[in-house]
Amino acid sequence: MTNIKRLERLSERYRNGDISRRNFLGLTAAAAAATGLSMPWMGRAMAAVSEVRFDGWGGTVQDAIDKYAFQPYTKKTGIKVVQGTFGDENEIITKIKTASPGDFQVVHSSGVNYYIKYVNAGFNSEINEANIPNMANVSTAMIEPFRKITPKLSAVPYDYGTTGIAYNTDVISPEEAKEQGPMLLLNKKYAGKIGGYADMTTRVWYAALQTGQDPNDIKDMDAVWAKVREVRDMAKKFWSSGAELMDLLSKGEIVVTDAWSGRVASLQQQGRPIGYLDPPKSYGWMEDMLILKGSPMAECEELVNFMLDPTTSIAVAEGQSYPPSLDPTKVKLTEKIEKLPAFDPTGKMESITFADPIYWAENEDAWNKQWDRISKGA
């Protein structure tokens, strides 16, 4: 009878939010076992998970997530977050393909155009959304593209940004940047001082804009590849990580480049003379917390829910300089976040142009092969 009363007390504490779902399951399983009850889930619940694996982009972004999300989460739950980093998401996908299920668990992934890759490879899980109540505060406009691919989600949107044009204001005026837009990357005056992301999607996207085409419906790929080559020949360096981007800009080795909005915001906050422009139809993206198949779901769901708590999410957003996925019409965000590049005050995300995941998935293999040839000098 004592253990039955203990079960009742545990249930009441859980409903009141006094203990986490993970602790509730473990304590309930122990109490039930002492009472002589046996349920299929008890073995899993009593086999305590002591750590969760997370892989992300490193640098200022991951530093902010670690400081404002992972460390408080570990302090609250006792579960350690073991972290890895990558510079290009295709790198982590390759590792997952050769790993055992569960070796990789939560990935800070690059939105729907990468989500479809995990789904096609069979790496996606099925989240129990009831275990992530803070999803109620996430912008519906950000969730819907994922749900179109898998009605039962494997990922939750976490932040967003744009790949616009960054320029050194000691060399290039805001007026010149606005007037030239994407063509600034082709200005021969800055040859040898131009940069760009070493990524097929970004190179094709900006070449489409430079040829006056819709990046989600390109009609003339020959013209696009010609512009990709033109930028390649004038560029000093195609960078491959946010840290490298910031280093090149801060040292003045490049004076103009396509760039990630949050990394530019971090440089501006450091007092660097860097301007930022989002030309019409600049590349918009959102990032998500993807839970992979074979992960300890309850613990990963609990971690993601903790990360989506408004206090946590706002602190991370301010630390990494990317707006959170929280709907600003539901959650009061700070002035610092509202001033970030790419911030959408409506929560509808209509001001940002995202890649059509189906269109890009259909063309990705062929375009990657051509980009690989061009990047090597073809």
N, C-alpha and C positions, 0 to 999 in steps of 0.2 A: 504493500500500500504506500510505503514511503516513497518508493521510486515512481509510482504512478503520480503522486502529488508533485514530485520533482518534474516529471514530464509536463504537467499542467502549468507549473511555474515557468518552465522554460518556454513553453508556447506563449504564455502571456508576455514574457520579456521580449520575445521575438516580434510579436505583434506591436509592442510599444516602441520597437526600434532600439532596444537597449543592447542587443547583441547582433552580430552579423549573421548572415545566412550560413556561412561556413561553420562558425562556432555553434550555431543552433543545431545544424545537422550532426556535427561531431558529438556534442553533449547529449543530444537526444538519442543518438545511436548507443552511446555508452549506458545511458539510463535504461533504455529499452532492453539492452542485453542483460543488464543486472536484474531486470524484472522477468526475464525468461522469454521475451518477445523476439521474434526474428523476422526481418523484412529484407527484400533483395538489395535495397540500397545501403544497408547498415555497414557492410564490409567496406564499401567505397567511402562512406562517411567517416569511418573510424581510421581509415588509412589517410592520415593527415597529410595535406600538401604543404610543404614548407617553403616552396619557391615557385615563381612564375617567370617564364622567359619572355623578354621583350627585345625586339630589334627595331632600331630607328635610325634617323639621319645623322645623329651625332651633333657636335658643335653646340651653338647657342640654343638650338631648338631642344635637343635632348637634355642639355644642362637644366633648362627651365622645367622640363617635365620631371626630371629626377628630383629637383629641389622642391617643387611645389606639389607634386603628385606622388611620386614613388616613395620618397622618404617619409612623408606623413602616413601613407598607406601602410608601410611596413611597421611604423610605430603603433598604428591602430590595430592591425591584424596579426602582426608577427610573421607575415609572409614576406620573404625577401624577393625583390625583383632583380633577376639576373639579366644584365643588359649586353646587347651586341649592337654594332653599328654597320651601316653600309653607305656607300656613296651613290650607288645606282641600284634601283630596286630590282632590276633584272639579275643582279648579283645574288640577292637573297633568295630569289625564286629558284635559281640554279642550285643553291645549297639545299633548299627544301626538297627539291626533286630527288636528291641523293641521300636524304636523311630519313630516319625512322619517324613514323607518326608520333607527334608529341615532343620531338626534339626542339622544334620551333613552335611558339604558341601565339604570341601577340605581335603583330607587325604594324608599325606606323606607316600605312600604305597610301599610295597616291591616287585615291579616288576610283571612280567607276571604270576608267580605261585600264587600270591594273586589276581591279576587282574581277573583271571578266576573265582575266588570265588565270587567276586562282580557281575560279569556278570551273573553267574549261579543263583545268588540270585535276579537278576533284579534290582540291585542298580545302574547300570551304566547309565550315561547320554549320550548325543551326542554333542560333542564339535563342534562349528563353527570354523574351523581352520583359516578362514580368519580373525578372531578376535585375533589370536595369531601369528602374522607375525614372531615373533622371533623363531618359530618352524623351520624356514628355516635353522637355524644354528645348530639344534640338529642332532646328528649322526643318519643317516638313519638306520644303523645297530641296533640302540637301539629302533627305532620306529617300525620297521618291525614286531618284535614278537608280539607287541600289536595289530597291524593292522591285523595279521593273526587270532586273536581271534574275534575282532570286526572291520570291515572295517571303520566304523565311530567311532572314538576314544572317550574314556571317560577320558583318562589320557595322560599325556605328560612326557616322561623320564626326570629326573632332575639330578641325580647323580648316581655313581656306586662305587663298591668296591669289596673286596674279604673277605672271612673268611679263613684266613691262620693260621699259627702257631706262637704264640707270646711266647717268652721265656726270662727269666732273664739272661742277659749276664754275671752277676757276678757268676752265677751257671752253666750255659750251654753255651758252645762255639758255634759260628756260624758254625764251621766245624761239630760238633756233631749234631746240628739241621739239617743241610743239609743232612748229612749221614742217619739220621733216618727218617726224614720227618714225615708223619702221625704216625709212630710207636713211636715217641717220647712221645705221649700221653699214651703209654702203657709201658713205661720204669719203671720197679719196683723200680729203684733207686730213683725216684721222687714221689713214692706213698705217699699220704697225702699232696702233694704239687701240685697236678694236678687240673686243672679247665676245664670247658667246658660250652658251651651254653646250657641251659635247653630247647632245641627245637628239636623236632623229626627230622626235615629235616637235621639239622647239625649233629646230632648223627648218623643217617643212612648214610649220605653222607661220613663222615669220617670213619665209620666202613666199608663201601664199599671199600674205598681206602686201608684200613688196611688189607682187605682180597683180594686185587688185582683185584677188580671188577670195572666195569664202573658204576658210580652212576646213570646214566640214563638208565641202562639196567642190573639190578641186577639179577643174576641167582640163587644165594644161600642165601636166607634170613636167614636161620638158622645160618649160619656163621656170618652174619652181626649182628644179635641179640646177639650172643655170645660175639662179640667184644664190643657191646654197654654195656653189663653187666660188662665186664672186666674193661672198663674205669670207669663205675659207682663205682665199688668196690674200685678203687684206688684214686678216686677224693676226694679232700677236699670239693669242692663246685661246683655245677652247677649254674652259674650265670644267671640272667634273664633280665639284662639291661646293656646298655653301661656304665652307671655310676658305676654299681656294678663291672663290668669287670675292669674298670680303678682303682677302689679302691683296689681290690684284688691284682692286679699286682703291684701297686705303694707301697703298704704296705708290699710286699713280702710274703703275705699269700699263694700265689701260684707262682710257678716258670715256669710253662708251661701250655698253654691252647690254644684251638682254639679261634680265636679272630677276631674282625672286624678291617679291615685295617685302617680305619680313626681314630678309638679310639686309636690304637697303635701309629699312627703318632702323635696324640695329646700328648701322654705320652712321645714320643721321643723328641718332641719340648719343653717339660718341663724339659728335661735333665734326664729322668728316664733311667735306664740301661735295656732297653727292645729291643730285636731284633725281627725281623719279617721275616717269610719265607712263600712263596707261593709254596707248593709242586705241582708237576704236577697234573692237574685236581682238584685243590683246588676249593672250592665252590665260584663261582662268582655270583654277584647279581647286579641289578640296581634298583633304587628307582624312583618313579614317583609322580607327583602331580595329584591325582585322583579327578575329580569333580563328585560328587554324584548326582543321580537323585533327582529332587526337589530343587536344588540349584538355586540361582539367577545367571543365566548363564553369562550374560554380565559382571557382576562384578567379578565373579570367573575367567572368561577368561581374563579379564583385569589384574587381580592379577597375574595369571600364566604368562602372557606375560611380565609383569614387572619383575617377578622373572627370566625369561629367557633372559632378556636384558644382553648382554655380561658383562657390568660393574658390574651389580648386581650379576650375576651368578658367576663370577670370585671371587668377594669379599666373597660371601657365601662359595664357594669351599675352599678358603684359610682359612676361619674361622672354617669350620667344618672338614677340612682335608680329604674330599672325592673329587675326580675329578668330574667336571661338565659333563653334557651330551652334551655339546657343542663339535662339531666336530673340533679337533685341526687343520685340514687342511682348515677350513673355518674361524676360529677365533683364533687369536694369544693369547695363554695362557701364564701365567707367569712361571718363573723358579721354583717358590715354588710349583705350581701345577704339573709341569712336574716331580718333584722329589717325589711326593706322591706315596705310595704303590699302586699297581694295575693300575697306569696310563697307558693308551694305546695311544701312539703317532700317531697311524694310523687312529683312528676313526672308524676302522672296527670291533673292539672288538673280533678279532680272537684269541687273546692271553688268553682270559678268558673263562672258562667253565661255562655255565649257566644251570640251571635245565630245563629239558624238561617239560613244564607246563602240557601237556596232560598226560604224563607218571606219573608224581607225583600226579596229580589230581585223576587219576584212583586208585592209591594205598593209598592215604592219610588217609582215614577213618580207614582202617585196620591197617596201620602202626602207626597211632596216638593212637589207642587202645592198641597196643602192647607196644609202648613207655610209655604210661601212667602206664601200669602194671609194667614195668621194673623200671621206675623212683620211684615207690613206694616199690620196693624191690623184685619183683617177679623174 
